[in-house]
Amino acid sequence: MRTLRIWLRRMLVMGAILPCASLAAVERVEISERVPFAPGVTFGEFGAYEKIRGTAWFALDPARRANRGIVDLSRAPRDARGHVTFKSEFVLLRPVAGGGNGTLLYDVNNRGGIAILGQVNGHSPAHNDPTTPADAGDGFLMRHGFTLLFSAWTWDVAPPEPGMRPLVFEPPIARGPGGRPITGVVENEFIVPAPAEVATYAGMRGLTYEPATADDPDAVLTERETPDAPRRELPRSQWRFVAPERVGGPGRVTLNGGFQPGRIYALRYVAKDPYVTGAGLAGIRDLLAWFRAHPFAGHRPPPHVVIFGISQSARVIGRMLHDGLDVDEAGRLAFDGAFLEVPGGGGSAGFNSRFAQPTRHPSMLEEHDYPTDAFPFTTTPTRDPRTGQTASRLDHARDRQGRVPKIVMANTSTEYWNRDASLVTTTPDGSADVDAGPTTRVYAFTGAQHYVGRSSVRAPYVNCVSTTDHYLPMRALLLALARWVAGGVPPPPSAVPRIADGTLVTVVDYRSAFPSGIGLAPPAQALAEPRLDFGSAYASTGIPTRVPPGHGPEFGTRVPAPDADGNDRGGVRLIELSVPLGTHTGWNPRAPETGFAWATARFDGSFQPFARTAAERAAAGDPRPSLAERYPTRADYVAQVRAAAARLVEEGFLLPEDVERAVAENVGLYDRLLAHDPADASCRYLHPE
């Protein structure tokens, strides 16, 4: 006990257990673990790093202006002061010697998992617990001196595998008058990749609200073939609820005769006890506000704060901006800059409504009934011709001095096809381009897919996946954003396909321009997200009264136009497209055995290599010039790759330190293509052994 008391006194002196000022929503922060990170490794000029794990306690006043937009916060239980309280675990990685580069970089976790280390540093930490030298990957973020912060914000994370340490939030529960439970209808949509007797109905790697009544006799299960097809109700006597596969896991159902591919199932029932999901977003806001205002464990507050998110996590940032949850209770920006990586349409919906299911989001095939992206999509005002409303996603994001965070938003071609990314820079009907404004940069990594492709098999899709590496420009743009918020030179100008120059087109025009005879068949449609009607009060209260929602007119989405090789035009011209070895697309059709051959993969694109020689090209009837016709020798190809890399460095989309990696990746694929027998239909050649 004496040792524990000494340790606690030491932590108090160093600022490890701290009260907060009256306006701050974080009441105290406690350290539970403080150990070296990557022991024995020093990261350039910034030296050794340490890991601090702790807990922050929050208290939100529902009456404050900054909190009024948090759905159901006023219905959550309160303490004697009238505040809603909760807590969140956090993990901090920082230089031992000081403040590093002066920027605290917050990574919004993705379904409980740390995301930034996997994509930026090249290695996801084992057990979601960054500890070892291997967990640092190539050390990029540490070599550049960032302090990294992670915390819990969402509840719908399925139970982890043994040893895993996901960051899972326990939000307050909304209650009715007198503390009575709140109930409401919840819909769960699911598909199966193969015939199955039992199916899980929660979202991807997630949880859902379970029935308020066990094995609810009034629950409804429907099936249909496409998102817009009529729903057929399955007799209640033909199916039943079964226990979760693991304790605490998502619920399951079984159907007489089994569930079949090619059908979209929807399970609807009454649930109770909605979480105040928006409190998790406020928790991010207030944790960042606290760290930027308070010394912590011997270090001064960071001068600058940047928030970063990938996919779902990027959409969280989009919702925070839309709802003004980037501004703390004192009217100050919680973060100076925001990096939204592959957010699609940007996330102006979802995450802050009653019975919200954060893990759900629409693709061409799935989950069109869940709010994810909605007007306004752009960071400058646009007018929705259907409603007459004029708005921008930053209308509520300004601090008391009128400032908004500096924003970098980057999508790949897959988000244009499968996540309505074009709406970020066009009018809602897709008829005209819209400028992003002086505090925002928008980029399209054309020819790339949602994540860098790693699969060596085609299934469950038709084509090999796209291997375009957009993680390298992401690294360059992340450093550029950090310089920008510190008062430095802005990042490169926005680079996206545009309607005005013909590089952003309708799917009909895309199909007309796409080359035939190359072994790729473009889809007949892209995702065009509908306007969702959850009831007349939903827009003002976040409380749905119509489930499933009504579907109104679709927004007008477009896709990048293809060139003669089938590669996308416009946007950031990465090496893979400026010195191509084949056709990279943002779409990949689902294999017929999945039952949805008309739809595309949710996250994956396609790659179809050029023929090696003119003779092979002629034999295959491929109109695209062969590798030998484009690059007479290996040295010619290498020289063009190096020239393309130099251009990207000059433009600001590639760091000098990443040039050799970029060259090695592209030349490696060139060598494997020359050694690959075109009769071999596998995708193993895409990746080094």
C-alpha positions in Angstrom: 0.0 0.0 0.0 2.9 2.4 0.8 4.2 1.9 -2.8 0.8 2.6 -4.2 0.4 5.8 -2.2 3.9 7.0 -3.3 2.9 6.3 -6.9 -0.3 8.2 -6.6 1.4 11.2 -5.1 3.9 11.2 -7.9 1.2 11.0 -10.5 -0.6 13.9 -8.9 2.5 16.1 -9.0 3.0 15.2 -12.7 -0.6 16.0 -13.6 -1.9 12.5 -14.0 -5.0 12.9 -11.9 -6.4 16.3 -12.5 -9.7 18.2 -11.9 -10.8 20.5 -14.7 -12.1 24.0 -15.0 -15.8 24.7 -14.6 -16.6 25.0 -18.3 -14.6 21.9 -19.3 -16.8 18.8 -19.7 -13.9 16.5 -18.6 -14.0 16.4 -14.8 -10.9 14.4 -14.2 -8.3 12.2 -16.0 -6.6 9.2 -14.4 -3.6 7.2 -15.5 -3.8 3.4 -15.2 -0.7 2.4 -17.1 2.5 4.2 -18.1 5.2 2.2 -19.9 7.7 2.6 -22.7 6.3 2.3 -26.2 8.5 0.3 -28.6 11.2 -0.2 -25.9 14.7 0.3 -27.2 13.7 2.2 -30.3 14.4 5.9 -30.8 12.5 7.7 -33.5 14.9 10.2 -35.1 15.2 13.6 -33.5 12.1 12.9 -31.3 13.7 10.0 -29.5 11.9 7.4 -27.4 8.1 7.2 -27.0 5.9 6.2 -24.1 2.4 4.8 -23.8 -0.1 6.1 -21.3 -3.4 4.4 -20.8 -6.0 6.1 -18.7 -9.7 7.0 -18.2 -11.4 10.4 -18.6 -14.6 11.2 -16.7 -17.1 13.5 -18.4 -20.1 15.6 -17.3 -22.3 17.2 -19.9 -24.8 20.0 -19.1 -27.8 19.4 -21.5 -28.7 23.1 -21.1 -25.5 24.4 -22.6 -25.7 25.5 -26.2 -22.9 23.3 -27.3 -24.8 20.2 -26.1 -28.3 20.9 -27.3 -27.8 19.1 -30.6 -27.0 15.8 -28.8 -30.1 13.7 -29.4 -31.7 12.4 -26.2 -29.0 13.9 -23.9 -31.7 15.7 -22.0 -33.4 12.4 -21.3 -30.4 10.7 -19.8 -30.1 10.3 -16.0 -28.4 13.3 -14.3 -26.4 13.8 -11.2 -27.3 16.3 -8.5 -25.9 19.2 -10.6 -28.1 18.3 -13.6 -25.2 16.9 -15.6 -25.1 13.7 -17.6 -21.9 11.7 -16.7 -20.0 9.0 -18.4 -16.4 7.9 -18.9 -14.0 6.8 -21.7 -10.8 4.9 -21.8 -7.9 6.5 -23.8 -4.4 5.6 -25.0 -1.7 8.2 -25.6 1.6 7.6 -27.4 4.0 10.5 -27.1 7.7 11.4 -27.1 9.2 11.0 -23.7 11.4 14.1 -23.9 8.9 16.7 -24.8 6.1 17.8 -27.1 7.4 16.4 -30.3 6.3 18.4 -33.4 3.7 20.3 -31.3 0.7 18.5 -32.8 -1.6 16.1 -31.0 -3.1 13.8 -33.6 -6.3 12.1 -32.5 -7.3 8.9 -34.4 -11.1 8.2 -34.3 -11.1 4.4 -33.8 -12.9 2.2 -36.3 -15.3 -0.2 -34.6 -13.2 -0.1 -31.5 -9.9 -0.6 -33.4 -6.9 1.7 -33.9 -6.8 2.5 -37.6 -4.1 5.1 -38.3 -1.1 2.9 -37.4 -2.1 0.2 -39.9 -2.5 2.6 -42.9 0.0 5.3 -42.2 2.7 3.4 -40.3 2.0 0.1 -42.2 1.3 -2.2 -39.2 -1.8 -2.6 -37.0 -0.9 -3.1 -33.4 -1.2 -6.6 -32.0 -4.3 -6.9 -29.8 -5.2 -3.3 -30.6 -2.7 -2.4 -27.9 0.4 -0.6 -29.3 3.4 -1.7 -27.3 6.2 -3.3 -29.2 8.7 -2.1 -31.9 6.7 -4.1 -34.4 3.5 -2.1 -33.4 5.3 1.0 -34.6 5.4 -0.2 -38.2 7.9 1.9 -40.1 7.7 4.5 -37.3 6.4 7.3 -39.7 4.2 9.1 -37.2 6.8 8.9 -34.5 9.7 9.9 -36.7 7.6 13.0 -37.5 7.0 13.7 -33.8 3.2 13.4 -33.5 1.6 12.7 -30.1 -1.1 10.2 -30.8 -4.4 9.9 -28.9 -7.1 7.2 -29.1 -10.3 6.9 -27.1 -13.6 5.1 -27.0 -16.6 6.7 -28.7 -19.0 3.9 -29.9 -20.8 1.1 -28.1 -21.7 -1.3 -31.0 -18.5 -3.3 -31.0 -18.9 -7.1 -31.1 -17.1 -9.0 -28.3 -13.4 -9.3 -29.2 -11.2 -12.3 -29.6 -9.3 -13.3 -26.5 -6.4 -10.9 -25.7 -7.9 -8.0 -27.8 -8.3 -4.6 -26.2 -10.9 -2.7 -28.2 -11.9 0.8 -27.2 -15.6 0.4 -26.4 -17.8 3.2 -25.1 -20.6 2.8 -22.5 -22.9 5.7 -23.3 -25.8 6.9 -21.1 -29.2 5.4 -21.7 -32.2 7.7 -22.5 -35.2 7.4 -20.3 -38.8 8.5 -20.5 -40.9 10.4 -17.9 -40.4 9.0 -14.4 -37.5 6.9 -15.6 -39.6 4.7 -17.7 -38.0 2.8 -20.6 -38.1 4.3 -24.0 -39.1 2.0 -26.8 -39.0 2.2 -30.6 -39.0 0.2 -33.8 -35.5 -1.0 -34.9 -34.7 -2.5 -38.3 -31.8 -4.9 -39.0 -30.8 -5.7 -42.6 -28.6 -8.6 -43.5 -27.5 -10.9 -46.3 -25.7 -14.3 -46.4 -22.8 -15.2 -48.7 -23.9 -18.8 -48.9 -26.9 -20.9 -47.8 -27.2 -20.8 -44.0 -29.5 -22.1 -41.4 -28.6 -19.4 -38.9 -27.7 -15.8 -39.5 -26.5 -12.8 -37.5 -28.5 -9.7 -38.0 -26.3 -7.0 -36.6 -24.1 -4.8 -38.8 -20.5 -5.5 -39.8 -18.5 -6.7 -36.8 -21.0 -5.0 -34.6 -23.9 -5.2 -32.2 -27.4 -4.0 -32.5 -30.4 -3.2 -30.2 -32.0 -6.5 -29.3 -35.8 -7.0 -28.9 -37.4 -5.5 -25.8 -39.4 -8.8 -25.5 -37.4 -12.0 -25.8 -38.2 -14.0 -29.0 -40.6 -11.2 -29.8 -43.7 -12.8 -31.3 -44.6 -9.6 -33.1 -41.2 -9.2 -34.8 -41.3 -9.1 -38.6 -38.8 -10.8 -41.0 -39.0 -9.8 -44.7 -37.0 -10.7 -47.8 -36.4 -9.0 -51.2 -34.0 -9.3 -54.1 -32.9 -5.6 -54.5 -32.9 -2.6 -52.1 -36.0 -1.1 -53.9 -37.9 -4.3 -54.5 -41.2 -5.0 -52.6 -40.7 -6.8 -49.2 -42.2 -10.2 -48.7 -43.1 -11.0 -45.1 -42.0 -14.5 -44.0 -44.5 -16.3 -41.7 -43.6 -15.9 -38.0 -44.0 -19.6 -37.6 -41.2 -20.3 -40.0 -38.4 -18.5 -38.1 -37.2 -17.8 -34.6 -34.6 -16.0 -32.6 -31.6 -18.1 -31.3 -28.9 -17.3 -28.7 -25.8 -15.4 -29.7 -22.8 -17.4 -30.8 -20.8 -15.8 -28.0 -22.0 -14.3 -24.7 -22.6 -10.6 -25.3 -22.5 -11.0 -29.1 -25.0 -10.0 -31.7 -28.4 -11.8 -31.8 -29.2 -14.5 -34.4 -32.2 -15.9 -36.2 -32.9 -19.3 -37.8 -35.3 -19.9 -40.7 -36.9 -23.1 -41.8 -35.3 -24.1 -45.1 -32.4 -21.7 -44.4 -31.4 -18.2 -45.6 -30.3 -17.9 -49.2 -27.8 -15.8 -51.1 -29.4 -13.2 -53.4 -32.0 -12.1 -50.9 -31.9 -9.0 -48.6 -33.4 -9.9 -45.3 -34.8 -7.3 -42.9 -35.7 -8.0 -39.3 -37.9 -5.5 -37.5 -39.1 -5.4 -33.9 -39.5 -3.1 -30.9 -36.4 -2.4 -28.9 -35.9 -0.4 -25.7 -33.3 1.8 -23.9 -31.7 3.8 -26.7 -28.1 4.9 -26.1 -27.2 8.6 -26.2 -24.8 7.8 -29.0 -24.0 11.4 -29.7 -22.4 11.6 -26.2 -19.5 9.6 -27.7 -18.9 12.3 -30.2 -19.1 14.9 -27.5 -16.6 12.8 -25.6 -14.1 13.1 -28.4 -14.7 16.9 -28.5 -14.2 17.4 -24.8 -11.2 15.1 -24.4 -9.4 17.0 -27.1 -10.5 20.3 -25.6 -9.1 19.1 -22.2 -5.8 18.0 -23.6 -5.2 21.2 -25.5 -5.9 23.2 -22.3 -4.2 21.2 -19.6 -0.6 20.1 -18.8 -0.6 16.3 -18.6 1.9 14.0 -16.8 4.8 16.4 -17.1 4.1 17.8 -20.6 2.7 21.2 -21.6 -0.5 21.3 -23.7 0.0 20.8 -27.4 -0.1 24.0 -29.5 -2.1 22.2 -32.2 -4.7 19.4 -32.4 -5.6 17.5 -35.5 -8.4 14.8 -35.8 -8.0 11.9 -38.2 -10.5 9.3 -39.3 -10.7 6.5 -41.9 -14.0 5.3 -43.4 -16.6 5.1 -40.6 -14.2 7.1 -38.4 -14.0 9.9 -41.1 -17.8 10.0 -41.2 -17.8 10.5 -37.4 -15.8 13.7 -38.0 -18.2 14.7 -40.7 -21.1 14.4 -38.3 -19.2 16.3 -35.6 -18.7 19.2 -38.0 -22.3 19.1 -39.2 -23.6 19.2 -35.6 -21.1 21.7 -34.3 -19.5 19.2 -32.0 -16.1 20.5 -33.0 -16.8 23.5 -30.7 -16.6 22.9 -27.0 -18.8 24.3 -24.2 -16.7 27.5 -24.0 -17.1 28.2 -27.7 -13.6 27.1 -28.7 -12.5 24.8 -31.5 -11.6 21.4 -30.0 -9.4 20.7 -33.0 -7.6 22.9 -35.5 -7.6 20.5 -38.4 -9.5 17.4 -39.6 -8.4 14.7 -42.0 -11.3 12.7 -43.4 -9.9 9.6 -45.3 -12.4 7.7 -47.6 -15.6 9.2 -46.0 -17.6 8.9 -49.2 -20.3 11.6 -49.1 -18.9 12.8 -45.8 -21.1 11.6 -43.0 -23.6 14.4 -42.5 -26.1 11.9 -41.1 -25.9 8.9 -38.7 -24.2 8.7 -35.2 -26.5 11.1 -33.5 -30.1 9.9 -33.5 -32.3 7.7 -31.4 -31.6 4.0 -31.8 -28.6 4.9 -34.1 -26.5 1.9 -35.3 -23.1 3.5 -36.0 -21.7 0.5 -37.9 -24.4 0.6 -40.6 -23.8 2.4 -43.9 -25.1 2.0 -47.4 -23.4 0.5 -50.4 -24.8 -0.3 -53.8 -26.4 -3.4 -52.4 -26.8 -3.0 -48.6 -28.3 -0.8 -45.9 -30.1 1.9 -47.9 -32.4 2.5 -44.9 -29.8 3.8 -42.5 -28.8 7.5 -42.3 -25.2 8.0 -43.3 -24.9 10.9 -45.8 -27.5 13.6 -46.3 -27.8 17.2 -47.5 -25.7 19.3 -47.0 -22.7 17.5 -48.5 -20.4 20.4 -49.3 -18.3 22.7 -47.1 -19.6 25.8 -48.9 -23.3 26.6 -49.3 -25.4 24.8 -51.9 -29.1 24.7 -52.6 -31.1 21.4 -52.7 -33.5 21.9 -55.6 -35.9 19.4 -54.1 -36.4 21.2 -50.9 -35.2 24.7 -51.6 -32.9 24.5 -48.6 -29.5 26.2 -48.8 -26.8 25.0 -46.4 -23.3 23.8 -45.9 -21.9 21.1 -43.6 -20.0 23.8 -41.7 -23.0 26.0 -40.9 -22.7 25.0 -37.2 -19.0 24.3 -37.0 -17.7 27.8 -36.3 -16.3 28.9 -33.0 -17.2 32.1 -31.2 -14.6 33.9 -33.4 -16.1 32.6 -36.6 -13.3 30.1 -37.4 -13.7 26.5 -38.6 -11.1 23.7 -38.6 -9.0 23.3 -41.7 -10.1 20.2 -43.5 -8.5 17.6 -45.8 -10.9 15.1 -47.3 -9.8 12.3 -49.6 -11.7 9.6 -51.4 -10.8 6.8 -53.8 -12.7 5.8 -56.9 -14.5 3.1 -54.9 -16.3 5.9 -52.9 -17.4 7.5 -56.1 -19.1 4.3 -57.2 -20.2 2.9 -53.8 -20.5 5.9 -51.4 -21.7 8.9 -53.3 -18.3 10.8 -53.0 -19.1 13.1 -56.0 -21.6 15.0 -53.9 -18.8 16.5 -51.8 -17.9 18.7 -54.7 -21.1 19.0 -56.7 -24.7 20.3 -56.3 -27.1 17.8 -54.8 -28.5 17.0 -58.2 -25.1 16.4 -59.7 -25.5 19.1 -62.3 -22.6 21.5 -61.5 -19.3 21.6 -59.6 -19.0 23.3 -56.2 -15.8 24.8 -54.9 -14.7 23.5 -51.5 -13.7 26.9 -50.0 -10.5 28.3 -48.7 -10.3 26.2 -45.5 -11.0 22.8 -47.2 -9.0 20.6 -49.6 -10.7 17.7 -51.4 -8.8 15.0 -53.2 -9.7 11.9 -55.3 -7.2 9.1 -55.4 -8.5 7.8 -58.8 -7.9 4.2 -59.7 -7.7 3.3 -56.0 -10.1 1.3 -53.8 -11.3 1.9 -50.2 -8.1 0.3 -48.8 -5.0 -0.9 -50.6 -5.8 -4.3 -52.1 -4.2 -7.3 -50.5 -6.3 -10.2 -51.6 -4.7 -12.9 -53.7 -8.1 -14.5 -54.7 -11.0 -13.2 -56.8 -13.8 -14.6 -54.6 -16.3 -13.3 -53.6 -15.8 -10.9 -56.6 -15.2 -11.3 -60.3 -11.9 -9.6 -60.8 -8.5 -9.3 -59.0 -8.5 -6.3 -56.6 -6.9 -3.0 -57.3 -3.4 -2.5 -55.8 -3.0 1.2 -56.2 -1.3 2.6 -53.1 -3.0 5.7 -51.9 -1.5 5.4 -48.4 1.6 7.2 -49.6 -0.1 10.4 -50.7 -2.1 10.2 -47.5 1.2 10.4 -45.5 2.2 13.5 -47.5 -1.1 15.2 -47.0 -1.2 14.5 -43.3 2.1 16.3 -42.9 0.8 19.1 -45.1 -2.3 19.5 -42.9 -0.2 19.6 -39.8 1.9 22.4 -41.3 -1.3 24.2 -42.4 -2.8 24.3 -39.0 0.5 25.5 -37.6 0.3 28.5 -39.9 2.4 27.1 -42.7 1.8 26.8 -46.4 -1.6 25.2 -47.3 -1.7 21.7 -48.8 -1.8 21.3 -52.6 -5.0 22.7 -54.3 -8.0 20.3 -54.4 -7.7 17.7 -57.1 -11.0 15.9 -58.0 -12.8 14.9 -61.2 -15.0 17.8 -62.4 -18.1 18.1 -64.5 -16.7 21.2 -66.2 -13.8 19.5 -67.8 -15.6 16.2 -68.5 -13.7 14.1 -66.0 -16.8 13.5 -63.8 -19.6 11.8 -65.7 -22.8 9.8 -65.4 -22.6 6.0 -65.2 -24.2 5.9 -68.7 -21.4 8.1 -70.1 -18.8 6.0 -68.2 -20.0 2.8 -69.8 -20.1 4.3 -73.2 -16.4 5.5 -72.9 -15.0 2.4 -71.2 -13.0 0.2 -73.5 -14.4 -3.1 -74.6 -12.6 -6.4 -75.0 -10.3 -5.9 -72.0 -11.8 -8.5 -69.7 -13.7 -6.0 -67.5 -17.4 -5.3 -67.6 -18.4 -2.1 -65.9 -21.5 -2.1 -63.7 -24.8 -0.6 -64.8 -25.2 1.6 -61.8 -23.5 3.4 -58.9 -24.9 4.1 -55.5 -27.4 7.0 -55.7 -28.4 7.5 -52.1 -32.1 8.3 -51.6 -33.5 11.1 -49.4 -34.8 9.2 -46.3 -38.0 10.1 -44.6 -38.0 8.9 -40.9 -41.0 11.1 -40.1 -41.8 14.7 -39.9 -40.1 15.4 -36.5 -36.8 13.5 -37.3 -34.9 16.5 -38.8 -35.5 18.6 -35.6 -35.4 15.8 -32.9 -33.4 12.9 -34.3 -36.2 10.6 -33.3 -37.5 8.3 -36.0 -41.2 7.7 -36.2 -41.2 5.9 -39.5 -39.1 2.6 -39.7 -38.2 1.6 -42.3 -38.0 5.1 -43.7 -39.7 6.3 -46.8 -37.4 6.7 -49.8 -37.6 10.0 -51.6 -35.8 11.2 -54.8 -32.2 10.1 -55.1 -29.3 12.5 -55.0 -27.4 13.0 -58.3 -24.1 11.1 -58.1 -21.4 10.8 -60.8 -18.2 8.8 -61.3 -14.7 9.6 -62.7 -14.6 9.3 -66.5 -12.3 6.6 -68.0 -9.5 7.1 -70.5 -8.7 4.8 -73.4 -7.1 2.3 -71.0 -10.2 2.3 -68.7 -8.2 4.2 -66.0 -10.0 7.1 -64.3 -9.3 10.6 -65.3 -9.1 13.6 -63.0 -8.0 13.7 -59.4 -4.6 12.9 -58.1 -2.6 11.1 -60.7 -0.8 8.4 -58.8 2.1 6.4 -60.4 -0.2 3.5 -61.0 -2.3 5.6 -63.4 0.3 7.9 -64.9 2.7 5.0 -65.7 0.1 2.2 -65.8 0.6 -1.6 -65.9 -3.1 -2.2 -66.5 -6.5 -0.9 -65.8 -7.4 0.0 -62.2 -11.1 0.7 -61.4 -13.0 1.6 -58.3 -15.6 -1.1 -58.9 -15.5 -5.0 -58.8 -18.6 -7.0 -59.6 -19.8 -9.5 -57.1 -19.5 -13.1 -58.2 -22.7 -14.7 -59.4 -22.6 -17.3 -56.6 -23.2 -14.5 -54.1 -26.6 -14.0 -55.5 -26.1 -10.4 -56.3 -24.1 -10.4 -59.6 -25.7 -7.0 -60.5 -24.0 -5.3 -57.5 -20.4 -4.3 -56.8 -18.1 -5.0 -53.9 -18.5 -2.7 -51.0 -14.9 -1.7 -50.7 -12.9 -3.3 -53.6 -11.9 -2.2 -57.1 -10.5 -4.2 -60.0 -7.1 -4.6 -61.7 -6.7 -6.0 -65.2 -3.1 -6.1 -66.5 -2.0 -5.2 -69.9 -0.8 -8.0 -72.2 3.0 -8.5 -72.0 3.6 -8.3 -75.7 1.9 -7.1 -78.9 1.4 -10.8 -79.9 -0.4 -11.7 -76.6 -2.5 -8.5 -77.0 -3.5 -9.5 -80.5 -4.3 -13.0 -79.5 -6.5 -11.8 -76.7 -8.2 -9.0 -78.8 -7.1 -6.5 -76.2 -7.2 -2.9 -77.6 -4.8 -1.6 -74.9 -1.2 -1.3 -75.9 1.0 -4.0 -74.3 3.7 -3.5 -71.7 6.4 -4.0 -74.4 4.8 -1.4 -76.6 4.6 1.1 -73.8 8.0 0.3 -72.1 10.5 -1.2 -74.6 12.8 -2.2 -71.7 12.6 -2.5 -67.9 14.9 0.5 -67.7 12.4 2.5 -69.7 9.7 1.6 -67.2 11.8 2.4 -64.2 12.8 5.8 -65.6 9.1 6.7 -66.2 8.2 5.6 -62.7 10.9 7.7 -61.2 9.8 10.7 -63.3 6.2 10.2 -62.1 7.4 10.0 -58.5 9.4 13.2 -58.9 6.2 15.0 -60.3 4.2 13.8 -57.2 6.9 15.1 -54.9 6.8 18.5 -56.6 3.0 18.6 -56.5 3.0 17.7 -52.8 1.4 14.2 -53.0 4.5 12.2 -52.2 7.3 12.6 -49.7 10.9 12.3 -50.7 11.4 9.7 -48.0 8.7 7.5 -49.7 10.0 7.7 -53.3 12.0 4.5 -53.1 9.1 2.6 -51.6 6.8 3.8 -54.4 9.3 2.9 -57.0 9.9 -0.6 -55.5 6.1 -1.3 -55.3 5.5 -0.4 -58.9 8.7 -2.0 -60.3 8.0 -5.2 -58.3 4.5 -5.5 -59.9 6.1 -4.9 -63.3 8.5 -7.8 -62.7 5.8 -10.1 -61.5 3.6 -9.3 -64.5 6.4 -10.2 -66.9 6.9 -13.5 -65.1 3.1 -14.2 -64.9 1.5 -16.7 -67.2 -1.6 -15.1 -68.5 -3.3 -18.5 -68.6 -3.1 -18.4 -64.8 -6.4 -16.7 -63.7 -5.3 -16.4 -60.0 -4.3 -13.1 -58.4 -1.2 -14.3 -56.6 1.1 -12.4 -58.9 -0.3 -9.1 -57.5 1.7 -9.4 -54.3 5.2 -10.4 -53.3 5.6 -13.9 -51.9 
